[in-house]
Amino acid sequence: MDRADIVHEAFLERLSSGALPGGAAAEGPLLAEEAVAIFRAQCLSRNLDRRSRKMQAAGQGYYTIGSSGHEGMAAVASALRPDDMAFLHYRDGAFQTRRSAQVPGTTPAWDMLLSFATSVEDPISGGRHKVLGSKALNIPPQTSTIASHLPKAVGAAYSVGLAKRVKPEHQVLQDDSIVMCSFGDASSNHSTAQGAINTACWTSFQSVPMPLLFVCEDNGIGISTRTPRGWVAANYENRPGLKYFHANGLDIYDTWRAARAAADYVRCHKKPAFLHLTLVRLYGHAGSDMQQTYLSKDIFEAWEGEDPLMHSARLLRDAGILSADEIKAIYLEAETQCTRVAEQVVTRPRLKTAEDVMASIVPPARDCAPSNGVAVADREKAFGKSDLRAMNEPQPMSRLINWALTDLMLEHREIALMGEDVGKKGGVYGVTQKLCDRFGPDRVIDTLLDEQSILGLAIGMAHNGFVPMPEIQFLAYLHNAEDQIRGEAATLSFFSNGQYTNPMVLRIAGLGYQKGFGGHFHNDNSLAVLRDIPGVIIACPSHGADAAKMLRECVRLARVEQRVVVFVEPIALYPMRDLHDVKDSAWMDTYPAPDETIALGEVGVTGDGPLAIVTYGNGNYLSQKASKALADKGIQTRVIDIRWLAPMPVDGILKAIEGAEKVLVVDECRTTGSQSEALLSMLHERSTLPSARLAAEDSFIATGPAYAATMPSSESIADAAIKLWEGK
């Protein structure tokens, strides 16, 4: 017999016999009516779990990580307000069923069973995944979270206080809302959880508002690995800046008391709290998990003997609130409802085509005010006379980006920058200099040195209407936190059917060619980790004027189209002034007017020769240098700067090579996994022109005189072009 059926039969038998487990009496401020509502949510959650397993056995359900044993989370939901955003652990079905009862017009059994059945009518994911989540319930969807949602919960909580000082146009959370995120005892050990909790404490320690409630659901095991007894309390009970609360998660009275106390503390003091609930896990990790292969029978049978529904039944019975028959009726009513609804949902349509599945990768556009309005006097005050004069003179890329950021932040108050050293220092390369003076520390945020927290801050702030512009100091540092883009930011629209988005423009200083600084850790010429993330836009300017215009388009894409955009800034081109000769100033330009942009997919073309060089970033600069040498040999070129790396601007590239005779792809990234692979494939499929490529070696980058030895140079580009042109 399935363990779920064993637990089911045991509950009914012990309820009838009166042999329910012992424990403390019903004590605390929880009212009888609320206690019954919590129990109803628990019964519905339990029977949804049972039904999901039966649906899977019949080939009609596709995910069975259940919430059984964690039904105490219904009491946590009761202790919060429905407008408190909740980032949920995957075992929090009882939280969602209880919150559904708090929000008129929602249908928890129908909604969740549609999700189990992967129906296109599932109101949260549209049939893409079995996820907890609901727009109406203020629950952004989470999949199999291993603490990856904690950093964005920190960001969302931080945004509550910030929104009171800088109100965003699309604000979601109330000024006195709190944010709740829940996770398991095993997940609490993950580096992501440790970093997020540390960030919350670090922020709270400085008396910066952080209305965040962490809920650790401690069932003592992570899949098959036991958590040492007492470990969670020892680890979190005395953290600076974090208030610790504990409750017996099997006791709805104790859980509600502690949850309400913790929520009140967070709401009143604007400081984070840690609610530690002791629970049990029933049925194993998931439907396919055979816990008897790694646990002795007495362990999981002991958990089953502490079934939280039995404890709730005892508490309600002994308090004289419900009789055993009334308790049984509530439970069986939920079972009947789930059975009836399941028979209906399995007949509802499911996704069929690739187009159906992919429809929500790109989020819908939203209405935005065209501008918050920038008075001439405000602009003059922000820039100062010296910068305004300098705008009429050619400038390098770093300065033009700085001015573009200034204009964008003047125009849109919901833009906020965050990252390591972006404020007072102005960044490693001075790109964000003066911005903190111009806009203050609320909008130019010096973070602690943790990339996961930087990106989580941005994602969470976007949940509350901000348009964040986080900075990763160096491209190699992104690998410390890439899952915040891959597994959180990029998937949110997909798994919410476009209902939830986290628009942002992530600025990353990167690529190679820095002289004498840092080696691989500060010169990373691989963008592969970003290029294969569905829905993410990647921009890479090579020229200062282009950078300013493209940055404006990136902000529009994030702000209006709600996209996740990565803006890769080539470090070596930040200070570049000259192109062919010393002091020719040919790689500088004046600041383009604030209304000038370069649209997504628009490529740049220099020259009209029959040999096309397709490139980007430093490759554009080096190819322009090579073009002069090639011209001296009678080979005329056109250099095509693709600018937008994802999605690849196919139409723009094909139009730019019209009339060419041969195509050379120049890629500063490594041969394996670089843009050149996709470019050559596209040219092979869409063009008849002979083509070749020159890319960097599959190597890390060295420090010292050999800093550029593994990457294309103007000389090697010229040599490759001659070889292609002459057919050698």
Protein Blocks (a to p, Z undefined) as FASTA:
>chain_A
ZZklmmmmmmmmmmmnopaceddddedjbdfklmmmmmmmmmmmmmmmmmmmmmmmnopa
cbfcdfehjlmmmmmmmmpcfklccdddfklmmmmmmmmmmpghiafklmmmmmmnopak
lmklnopacceddfklopacddddehklmmmmmmmmmmmmmmmmmccfklfbdfkbccdd
dddfklmmpmklmmmmmmmmmmmmnopacddcdddddehiahjaccdehklmmmmmmggh
iacddddfkbmklmmmmmmmmmmmmmmnopacddddddddehijblmlcfklmpcfklmm
mmmmmofklmmmmmmmmnomacfklmmmmmmmmmmmmmmmmmmmmmpccdfbfklmmmmm
pccdddddfbgbiafklmmmmnommlmmmmmpccdfklmmmmmmmmmmmmmmkbccddeh
klmnnpjnommgoklmmnojklmccddddfklmmmmmmmmmmnopacddddfbfklmmmm
mmmmmmmmmmmmmmnnomaccdddddddedehiehihijmloccbfklmmmgghiacddd
fbfklmmmmmmmmmmmmmmnopacdddddfklmmpmbfkbghklpmgccdddfkbccdeh
iacdedjbfbdcddehjllmmmmmmmmmmmmnopacddddekpabdcdfklmmmmmgoia
bdcdddfbdfehpaklmmmmmmmmmpcbdcdddddddddddehjklmmmpccfklmmmmm
mmmmnoZZ
